[in-house]
Amino acid sequence: QALKLDLGLEGAAFLALKAKVPVLPVGIAGTWDAPARWRSLRRAPVDIHIGEVMQPLQPPAGVDKKDALDWGTQEIMSRIAALLPEQLRGSF
């Protein structure tokens, strides 16, 4: 099954909501062509941007578990997207 690259996966939100812990958003750019460059012994520029720590996720009142997971995923992905160049943000 192919991953949809402009959608977030729910694992980080699931763990953050379940454990009630802060989240550290990290945006990484430049990894798509890195393996090909490494095979030809060339350096691949990879940019890593670390955002501010997000306080433990607290979904809005009245939101059920599934919607809370979607909400948390969107919150995390929005923070990560803000750390990336505009052309890599996808739908965020």
DSSP file with accessible surface (Angstrom, degrees, kcal/mol):
  #  RESIDUE AA STRUCTURE BP1 BP2  ACC     N-H-->O    O-->H-N    N-H-->O    O-->H-N    TCO  KAPPA ALPHA  PHI   PSI    X-CA   Y-CA   Z-CA
    1    1 A Q              0   0  240      0, 0.0     2,-0.2     0, 0.0     0, 0.0   0.000 360.0 360.0 360.0 127.3    0.0    0.0    0.0
    2    2 A A        -     0   0   91      1,-0.1     2,-0.3     3,-0.0     0, 0.0  -0.547 360.0-123.2 -79.2 141.4    1.4    3.4   -1.0
    3    3 A L        -     0   0  117     -2,-0.2     2,-0.8     1,-0.0    -1,-0.1  -0.627  17.3-124.6 -81.4 141.7    1.6    6.1    1.5
    4    4 A K    >   -     0   0  148     -2,-0.3     3,-1.6     1,-0.1    -1,-0.0  -0.796  21.9-155.2 -84.6 114.0   -0.1    9.4    0.7
    5    5 A L  T 3  S+     0   0  129     -2,-0.8    -1,-0.1     1,-0.3    -2,-0.0   0.687  86.9  54.3 -71.0 -20.1    2.7   11.8    1.1
    6    6 A D  T 3  S+     0   0   74     84,-0.1    85,-0.4     2,-0.1     2,-0.4   0.367  97.5  78.6 -96.4   8.4    0.6   14.9    1.9
    7    7 A L  S <  S-     0   0   84     -3,-1.6     2,-0.3    83,-0.1    83,-0.0  -0.883  78.3-123.9-112.5 147.8   -1.3   13.2    4.7
    8    8 A G        -     0   0   16     -2,-0.4     2,-0.3     2,-0.0    65,-0.1  -0.600  19.5-126.5 -87.0 148.3    0.0   12.7    8.2
    9    9 A L        -     0   0  124     -2,-0.3     3,-0.4    64,-0.1     4,-0.4  -0.695  16.6-131.8 -89.1 151.4    0.2    9.3    9.8
   10   10 A E  S  > S+     0   0   67     -2,-0.3     4,-2.8     1,-0.2     5,-0.2   0.482  79.5  96.0 -88.5  -1.4   -1.6    9.0   13.2
   11   11 A G  H  > S+     0   0   44      1,-0.2     4,-2.5     2,-0.2     5,-0.2   0.909  85.7  45.2 -59.6 -47.3    1.1    7.2   15.2
   12   12 A A  H  > S+     0   0   55     -3,-0.4     4,-2.7     1,-0.2    -1,-0.2   0.922 115.6  47.6 -64.9 -41.5    2.7   10.3   16.9
   13   13 A A  H  > S+     0   0    1     -4,-0.4     4,-2.8     2,-0.2     5,-0.3   0.909 110.4  53.0 -65.8 -40.7   -0.7   11.8   17.7
   14   14 A F  H  X S+     0   0  105     -4,-2.8     4,-2.6     1,-0.2     5,-0.2   0.951 113.6  42.2 -58.2 -50.0   -1.9    8.4   19.1
   15   15 A L  H  X S+     0   0  113     -4,-2.5     4,-2.7    -5,-0.2     5,-0.2   0.912 115.0  50.0 -64.7 -42.4    1.2    8.2   21.4
   16   16 A A  H  X>S+     0   0    4     -4,-2.7     4,-1.1    -5,-0.2     5,-1.1   0.899 115.0  43.2 -64.9 -42.0    1.0   11.8   22.4
   17   17 A L  H  <5S+     0   0   34     -4,-2.8    -2,-0.2    -5,-0.2    -1,-0.2   0.914 116.7  46.9 -69.2 -42.0   -2.7   11.7   23.3
   18   18 A K  H  <5S+     0   0  151     -4,-2.6    -2,-0.2    -5,-0.3    -3,-0.2   0.922 122.4  33.8 -66.2 -44.3   -2.4    8.3   25.1
   19   19 A A  H  <5S-     0   0   64     -4,-2.7    -1,-0.2    -5,-0.2    -2,-0.2   0.553  98.4-134.0 -90.7  -9.9    0.7    9.3   27.2
   20   20 A K  T  <5 +     0   0  155     -4,-1.1    -3,-0.2    -5,-0.2    -4,-0.1   0.944  55.3 144.4  54.9  51.6   -0.2   12.9   27.6
   21   21 A V      < -     0   0   64     -5,-1.1    36,-0.6    -6,-0.2    -1,-0.2  -0.829  54.0 -96.1-118.7 158.4    3.3   14.0   26.7
   22   22 A P        -     0   0   73      0, 0.0     2,-0.4     0, 0.0    33,-0.2  -0.263  34.8-136.3 -66.6 161.4    4.7   17.0   24.8
   23   23 A V  B     -A   54   0A  21     31,-1.9    31,-3.6    32,-0.1   -10,-0.0  -0.968   4.4-152.0-122.5 135.8    5.6   16.7   21.1
   24   24 A L        -     0   0   95     -2,-0.4     2,-0.3    29,-0.2    29,-0.2  -0.909  18.4-147.3-106.8 105.8    8.8   18.0   19.5
   25   25 A P        -     0   0    4      0, 0.0    26,-2.9     0, 0.0     2,-0.4  -0.548  17.2-175.0 -76.0 135.1    8.0   18.8   15.8
   26   26 A V  E     -B   50   0B  51     -2,-0.3     2,-0.5    24,-0.2    24,-0.2  -0.994  10.8-158.7-132.4 125.7   10.9   18.2   13.4
   27   27 A G  E     -B   49   0B   0     22,-2.9    22,-3.0    -2,-0.4     2,-0.5  -0.910   9.7-171.0-104.8 128.5   10.9   19.1    9.7
   28   28 A I  E     +B   48   0B  88     -2,-0.5     2,-0.3    20,-0.2    20,-0.2  -0.979   6.1 178.6-122.1 126.3   13.4   17.3    7.5
   29   29 A A  E     +B   47   0B   6     18,-2.8    18,-2.9    -2,-0.5    -2,-0.0  -0.940  55.0  40.6-127.1 147.4   14.0   18.3    3.8
   30   30 A G  S    S+     0   0   25     -2,-0.3     4,-0.2    16,-0.2     3,-0.1   0.562  72.5 113.4  99.7  11.4   16.4   17.0    1.2
   31   31 A T        +     0   0   67     -3,-0.2     3,-0.4     1,-0.2    15,-0.1   0.647  54.2  80.9 -90.2 -14.7   16.2   13.3    1.9
   32   32 A W  S    S+     0   0  191      1,-0.2     4,-0.2     2,-0.1    -1,-0.2   0.904 106.2  26.2 -61.3 -44.2   14.5   12.2   -1.4
   33   33 A D  S  > S+     0   0   79      1,-0.1     4,-2.0    -3,-0.1    -1,-0.2   0.421  95.5  99.7-100.3   5.2   17.6   12.2   -3.6
   34   34 A A  H  > S+     0   0    1     -3,-0.4     4,-2.8     1,-0.2     5,-0.2   0.921  78.8  51.7 -60.1 -47.7   20.1   11.5   -0.7
   35   35 A P  H  > S+     0   0   55      0, 0.0     4,-2.2     0, 0.0    -1,-0.2   0.915 110.7  48.7 -59.4 -40.0   20.5    7.7   -1.3
   36   36 A A  H  > S+     0   0   50     -4,-0.2     4,-1.1     1,-0.2    -2,-0.2   0.905 113.0  47.6 -65.5 -39.3   21.3    8.2   -5.0
   37   37 A R  H  <>S+     0   0   68     -4,-2.0     5,-3.1     1,-0.2     3,-0.2   0.894 110.6  51.8 -68.0 -38.4   23.8   10.9   -4.2
   38   38 A W  H ><5S+     0   0  151     -4,-2.8     3,-2.0     1,-0.2    -2,-0.2   0.882 103.8  57.4 -66.2 -37.9   25.4    8.7   -1.5
   39   39 A R  H 3<5S+     0   0  191     -4,-2.2    -1,-0.2     1,-0.3    -2,-0.2   0.836 108.1  47.1 -61.9 -30.9   25.8    5.8   -3.9
   40   40 A S  T 3<5S-     0   0   63     -4,-1.1    -1,-0.3    -3,-0.2    -2,-0.2   0.193 121.3-112.4 -94.2  16.8   27.8    8.1   -6.2
   41   41 A L  T < 5S+     0   0  166     -3,-2.0     2,-0.4     1,-0.2    -3,-0.2   0.807  73.2 135.6  58.8  34.9   29.8    9.2   -3.2
   42   42 A R      < -     0   0  138     -5,-3.1    -1,-0.2    -8,-0.1     2,-0.2  -0.861  60.0-108.2-110.7 150.1   28.4   12.7   -3.3
   43   43 A R        -     0   0  224     -2,-0.4    -5,-0.0    -3,-0.1    -1,-0.0  -0.505  26.6-149.1 -74.3 138.8   27.2   14.7   -0.4
   44   44 A A        -     0   0   12     -2,-0.2     2,-0.5     2,-0.0   -10,-0.1  -0.947  14.3-131.5-111.3 119.1   23.5   15.2   -0.1
   45   45 A P        -     0   0   86      0, 0.0     2,-0.5     0, 0.0   -11,-0.1  -0.578  29.4-178.4 -72.0 119.8   22.3   18.5    1.6
   46   46 A V        -     0   0   52     -2,-0.5     2,-0.5   -15,-0.1   -16,-0.2  -0.990  12.6-152.6-120.8 127.6   19.7   17.6    4.2
   47   47 A D  E     -B   29   0B  89    -18,-2.9   -18,-2.8    -2,-0.5     2,-0.5  -0.878   8.8-170.0-104.1 131.0   18.1   20.3    6.2
   48   48 A I  E     -B   28   0B 105     -2,-0.5     2,-0.5   -20,-0.2   -20,-0.2  -0.982   2.1-173.8-121.6 124.3   16.7   19.6    9.6
   49   49 A H  E     -B   27   0B  85    -22,-3.0   -22,-2.9    -2,-0.5     2,-0.5  -0.982   8.8-156.7-121.3 124.7   14.6   22.2   11.4
   50   50 A I  E     -B   26   0B 115     -2,-0.5   -24,-0.2   -24,-0.2     3,-0.1  -0.881  13.0-156.7-104.4 125.8   13.5   21.7   15.0
   51   51 A G        -     0   0   17    -26,-2.9     2,-0.2    -2,-0.5     3,-0.1  -0.194  31.7 -72.9 -89.4-175.5   10.4   23.5   16.2
   52   52 A E        -     0   0  165      1,-0.1    -1,-0.2   -28,-0.1     2,-0.1  -0.513  58.8 -93.6 -78.4 148.2    9.2   24.6   19.6
   53   53 A V        -     0   0   79     -2,-0.2     2,-0.4   -29,-0.2   -29,-0.2  -0.373  37.2-136.8 -62.8 132.1    7.9   21.9   21.9
   54   54 A M  B     -A   23   0A   5    -31,-3.6   -31,-1.9    -2,-0.1     3,-0.1  -0.795  20.7-119.4 -89.6 133.5    4.2   21.4   21.7
   55   55 A Q        -     0   0  141     -2,-0.4   -32,-0.1   -33,-0.2   -34,-0.1  -0.242  55.5 -63.7 -63.6 160.1    2.4   21.1   25.1
   56   56 A P        -     0   0   44      0, 0.0    -1,-0.2     0, 0.0     2,-0.1  -0.187  66.8-102.0 -49.0 136.3    0.5   17.8   25.6
   57   57 A L        -     0   0   15    -36,-0.6   -37,-0.1    -3,-0.1    15,-0.1  -0.420  40.0-178.4 -66.4 131.6   -2.3   17.6   23.1
   58   58 A Q        -     0   0  160     -2,-0.1     3,-0.1    -3,-0.1    -1,-0.0  -0.900  17.7-145.9-131.6 101.6   -5.7   18.4   24.4
   59   59 A P        -     0   0   45      0, 0.0     3,-0.1     0, 0.0     4,-0.1  -0.230  35.6 -83.5 -63.4 157.0   -8.5   18.0   21.8
   60   60 A P    >   -     0   0   68      0, 0.0     3,-1.3     0, 0.0    11,-0.0  -0.206  60.0 -84.0 -57.1 152.8  -11.5   20.4   22.0
   61   61 A A  T 3  S+     0   0  108      1,-0.2     3,-0.1    -3,-0.1    -3,-0.0  -0.237 112.7  25.4 -59.7 143.7  -14.3   19.4   24.4
   62   62 A G  T 3  S+     0   0   90      1,-0.3     2,-0.4    -3,-0.1    -1,-0.2   0.521  84.8 135.3  82.7   6.2  -16.8   17.0   23.1
   63   63 A V    <   -     0   0   52     -3,-1.3    -1,-0.3    -4,-0.1     2,-0.0  -0.751  49.8-133.3 -90.6 129.8  -14.5   15.4   20.5
   64   64 A D     >  -     0   0   91     -2,-0.4     4,-2.5    -3,-0.1     5,-0.2  -0.214  30.4 -95.3 -75.9 174.1  -14.6   11.6   20.4
   65   65 A K  H  > S+     0   0  187      1,-0.2     4,-2.1     2,-0.2     5,-0.1   0.891 122.2  47.4 -60.0 -45.6  -11.5    9.4   20.3
   66   66 A K  H  > S+     0   0  112      1,-0.2     4,-2.1     2,-0.2    -1,-0.2   0.939 115.4  45.2 -64.0 -44.6  -11.3    9.0   16.5
   67   67 A D  H  > S+     0   0   87      1,-0.2     4,-2.8     2,-0.2    -2,-0.2   0.855 110.4  55.4 -67.6 -33.3  -11.9   12.7   15.9
   68   68 A A  H  X S+     0   0   10     -4,-2.5     4,-2.9     2,-0.2    -1,-0.2   0.903 107.1  50.4 -64.3 -38.7   -9.3   13.5   18.6
   69   69 A L  H  X S+     0   0   27     -4,-2.1     4,-2.3     2,-0.2    -2,-0.2   0.928 112.3  46.1 -65.7 -43.8   -6.8   11.4   16.8
   70   70 A D  H  X S+     0   0   59     -4,-2.1     4,-2.3     2,-0.2    -2,-0.2   0.925 113.7  49.7 -62.1 -44.8   -7.5   13.2   13.5
   71   71 A W  H  X S+     0   0   67     -4,-2.8     4,-2.4     1,-0.2    -2,-0.2   0.936 111.6  47.9 -60.0 -47.6   -7.3   16.5   15.3
   72   72 A G  H  X S+     0   0    0     -4,-2.9     4,-2.4     1,-0.2     5,-0.2   0.900 110.4  51.8 -62.4 -40.8   -4.0   15.7   16.9
   73   73 A T  H  X S+     0   0    7     -4,-2.3     4,-2.8     1,-0.2     5,-0.2   0.931 110.7  48.3 -61.6 -44.0   -2.5   14.5   13.6
   74   74 A Q  H  X S+     0   0   89     -4,-2.3     4,-2.3     2,-0.2    -2,-0.2   0.899 110.5  51.6 -63.6 -40.9   -3.5   17.7   11.9
   75   75 A E  H  X S+     0   0   70     -4,-2.4     4,-1.7     2,-0.2    -2,-0.2   0.943 113.9  43.1 -61.4 -47.4   -2.0   19.8   14.8
   76   76 A I  H  X S+     0   0   10     -4,-2.4     4,-2.3     1,-0.2    -2,-0.2   0.939 114.5  49.4 -65.4 -46.8    1.3   18.0   14.6
   77   77 A M  H  X S+     0   0   45     -4,-2.8     4,-2.9     1,-0.2    -1,-0.2   0.874 107.9  54.4 -63.6 -35.5    1.5   18.0   10.8
   78   78 A S  H  X S+     0   0   59     -4,-2.3     4,-1.8    -5,-0.2    -1,-0.2   0.914 109.5  47.8 -64.0 -40.2    0.7   21.7   10.7
   79   79 A R  H  X S+     0   0  107     -4,-1.7     4,-0.6     2,-0.2    -2,-0.2   0.902 113.7  46.9 -67.2 -40.0    3.6   22.4   13.0
   80   80 A I  H >< S+     0   0   39     -4,-2.3     3,-1.4     1,-0.2     4,-0.5   0.931 109.6  53.9 -66.7 -44.1    6.0   20.3   11.0
   81   81 A A  H >< S+     0   0    5     -4,-2.9     3,-1.5     1,-0.3    -1,-0.2   0.876 100.8  60.4 -59.0 -36.5    4.8   21.9    7.7
   82   82 A A  H 3< S+     0   0   67     -4,-1.8    -1,-0.3     1,-0.3    -2,-0.2   0.749 102.7  53.4 -64.3 -20.3    5.6   25.3    9.1
   83   83 A L  T << S+     0   0   42     -3,-1.4    -1,-0.3    -4,-0.6    -2,-0.2   0.569 100.3  77.1 -88.5 -11.8    9.2   24.2    9.5
   84   84 A L  S <  S-     0   0   26     -3,-1.5     5,-0.1    -4,-0.5   -36,-0.0  -0.625  94.1 -89.8 -99.6 158.4    9.5   23.1    5.8
   85   85 A P    >   -     0   0   45      0, 0.0     3,-2.1     0, 0.0     4,-0.4  -0.313  46.5-108.6 -59.4 150.0   10.0   25.1    2.6
   86   86 A E  G >  S+     0   0  153      1,-0.3     3,-1.5     2,-0.2     4,-0.3   0.854 116.4  59.0 -54.7 -37.7    6.6   26.0    1.1
   87   87 A Q  G 3  S+     0   0  159      1,-0.3    -1,-0.3     2,-0.1     3,-0.2   0.664 106.5  49.6 -70.1 -12.1    6.9   23.6   -1.8
   88   88 A L  G <  S+     0   0   76     -3,-2.1    -1,-0.3     1,-0.1    -2,-0.2   0.379  84.6  90.1-104.7   3.9    7.2   20.6    0.6
   89   89 A R    X   -     0   0   88     -3,-1.5     3,-1.8    -4,-0.4    -1,-0.1   0.658  65.5-169.1 -79.2 -14.4    4.2   21.4    2.8
   90   90 A G  T 3   -     0   0   56     -4,-0.3    -1,-0.2     1,-0.3   -84,-0.1  -0.338  67.7 -16.7  61.5-136.5    1.7   19.5    0.8
   91   91 A S  T 3         0   0   80    -85,-0.4    -1,-0.3     1,-0.2    -2,-0.1   0.420 360.0 360.0 -83.8   5.2   -1.9   20.2    1.9
   92   92 A F    <         0   0   57     -3,-1.8    -1,-0.2   -15,-0.1    -2,-0.2   0.230 360.0 360.0 -97.5 360.0   -0.7   21.7    5.2
